[in-house]
Amino acid sequence: MDLEILSRLQFAITVAFHYIYPPLSIGLGVVMVVMEGMYLKTKDKFYENMTKFWVKVFALTFAIGVASGIVMEFEFGTNWATYSRFVGDVFGSALAAEGIFAFFLESGFLAVLVFGWDKVGPKMHFFSTLMVALGSMFSAIWIVVANSWMQTPAGFHIVGEGINARAEITDFWAMVLNPSSIDRLSHVLSGCWLAGSFLVISVAAYYLIKNKHIRFAKSSIKIALVVAFISSLFQLYTGHQSAVGVSKHQPAKLAAMEAVFETQKNAPLYLFGWVDEDNQEVKFGIAIPSLLSYLIGFSPDTEVKGLNDFPKDERPPVNIVFQAYHIMVAIGFLLILISSLGVFYWWRGTLFSKKWLLWIFVFSVLLPQIANQLGWITAEVGRQPWIVYGIMKTSEGLSKAVTEGQVWFSLILFTIIYVGLFILFLYLLNEKIQHGPENVDLIPSELGHPKA
Amino acid sequence: MEFTLDLNTVWFILIGVMLAGYAILDGFDLGIGALHLLVDTDDERRIMLNSIGPVWDGNEVWLVTGGGALFAAFPEVYATVFSGFYNAIILLLFMLIFRAVAIEFRSKRPMKWWRNSWDIAFSISSILIAFLMGIALGNIVTGIKLGPNKEYIGSFLELINPYTVLVGITTVALFMMHGAIYGVLKTEGELQNKLKGWVNNTIIFFVICYVTTTMATLIYYPNMARHFKEFPPLFIIALLNMLAIANIPREIHHQREFRAFLSSSASIAALLTLFAIGIFPNIVLSNPNPEYSLNIYNSASSEKTLTIMLIIAVIGFPFVLAYTISIYWIFRGKVKLTNMSY
């Protein structure tokens, strides 16, 4: 394998591993804010103990998220030095802003959130929880802005030529609010809320099936279902918006997502299929005629640009993008179905006796995770061969001072360490779940409930 | 040379401030890590760990933000150093991962083998992180082989030589001293007495390293002293540095642990200031071809970006200071183990 493939593989593995954790933290953050808010409102210690349990899970995901996140921050320099020289003026400022505005906020208040229960009053503690949740979202804002700039670069100009060429900011806000920032940010955030809320739903459903911590499980499920239901619908909307944005600004990516080879009106939308890239056809597929044209332009006459209109060396791999995108969309609809079923039976008052649905809940934790990963694969592989869309190719961004041997070495070590870390994470998460929340099975009088 | 406080210089100073903030804050928790295996009982180790429990993560953010700011303000330095020091940076990243995970996981399970393994991981990674950072600083002083395209053209092993190893060891010694003082501040009873003893030992260890490094620098890299010759009042910083170090045993003796900690922090700040003055206006010196050096002008982002970043910093830093001070205030006093502790 050559340096480019190795470096891409390493970045893909390290970022995919990293991206298991921040969505859980961001999603759990929202759930914790609601739970602790209920504690403040009702003064019922039960909600405090409930929050405490999820804070412990949060702390675990946060720790691995931070550890694997530092790698990302440094990896632009280690493996993509030429890219870093080229974009530092633009891209670096978004990363620095993330550090100043998000990381300090998050890590500072995290201390109070985890260790400060008896150091500060309930209101200050709630404020800290809120700040951690906000901080984690600020972090998402800046990192998605930086990535969106790579997808739809704006607010810059190119200075110099040849190896001295580099991008410089001309308009900071145009860079921040580049054409895809808002759509992609809302899409990413709703994906995070789904990841966190389905973790809560899954664990709580497991307790209900095992007939443990009943009150805790029921309350957790209700809170998380509300978050999940709203997020899953919002996800449909933001997903649609993102796809329309891609059709306007990254037509080659859209063409790969739906395997459109020839430019056409009445472009069909595939439900599934297998792309034969050599013969330029979709096999075993079922398509709805004209739907793609209709979805991106609200008219079947909307023209969709096909891959053959792009030079051969400017087309992304088609089948990977097609599959990643279609499975992601399918999971998105499945999540709407699952959370709607949950809300429906909750409304009917029979949610907790539907064993089959509780079992679905237990395993549903995997769905947002898979969809989040596939979404990023669609976005990043779909952008190829560009590292900055239309401006710089991925093959041009590599480090010149780094050899294949060095990347082999780091790639193998990262893989081993991350596999080990992932096993440890699952082991400790399972321990926490088996151990369960503390003091939530007591009756109110034992908790010193004010009304008791 | 003429000194003008332009945007590039301001950013040189700001990144220096961030690195100094990092060295002062993460310095003591790396130091606690370096001393960790010297305490024996599980309870004492937990106290060591929990003394940095609420703050280590925030301390590390100084490094992350410093890295981001370097990327934004001096992208050529970020790219050259991180790709040129590839193996060292990757090793550093692994150590940072191990350390974070060790702190988080150690007390999650009661088994002795489990805790011992993580204790070792925590301590070794803390020492190696400090050592690697010292090696990096050492290489900035000695200069590295740069080509005309700002790329590093040497090998990994060329980064390790007696001088850079000496700076590495000095950094470990400095953080051990700083960590021991922080430990005295956060503990009580028998453990505190033990730590007080280590403060004395680590001061001696550090002073020996410091004097050796200073002599080696003046003999082999006299360039580091040129600004001090040109503008003698700068020598006051060196003097203050020595006074700050000398003040530490005095404050410890009088049971004024917080003042001892401030003294130690001041000496770290002074050391980094001396270092920054020594290399200014270069950031990465090219050796043997000094004309390829990366300085604050040929490696910087555009004036526009530096201005935007300055606005971001001016808005953000008061908040950062406010959080940092509040967190340290909330968690002031001696460590008490509770059921939410590590």
Interface residues (C-beta under 8 A of the other chain):
Chain A: K52 A59 L60 A63 I64 V66 A67 S68 G69 I70 V71 E73 F74 F76 G77 T78 N79 A81 T82 S84 R85 V87 G88 D89 V90 F91 G92 S93 L95 A96 A97 E98 G99 I100 F101 F103 F104 L105 S107 G108 F109 L110 A111 V112 V114 F115 G116 W117 D118 K119 V120 V159 I163 R166 E168 I169 T170 F172 S399 K400 A401 V402 Q406 F409 S410 L413 I417 L421 L424 L428 E431 E438
Chain B: G53 P54 V55 D57 G58 E60 V61 L63 V64 T65 G67 G68 A69 F71 A72 A73 F74 P75 E76 Y78 A79 T80 V81 F82 S83 G84 Y86 N87 I89 I90 L93 F94 L96 I97 A100 V101 I103 E104 F105 K108 R109 N149 K150 E151 Y152 I153 S301 S302 K304 T305 I308 M309 I312 A313 G316 F317 F319 V320 Y323 T324 S326 I327 I330 F331 T338 N339 M340 S341
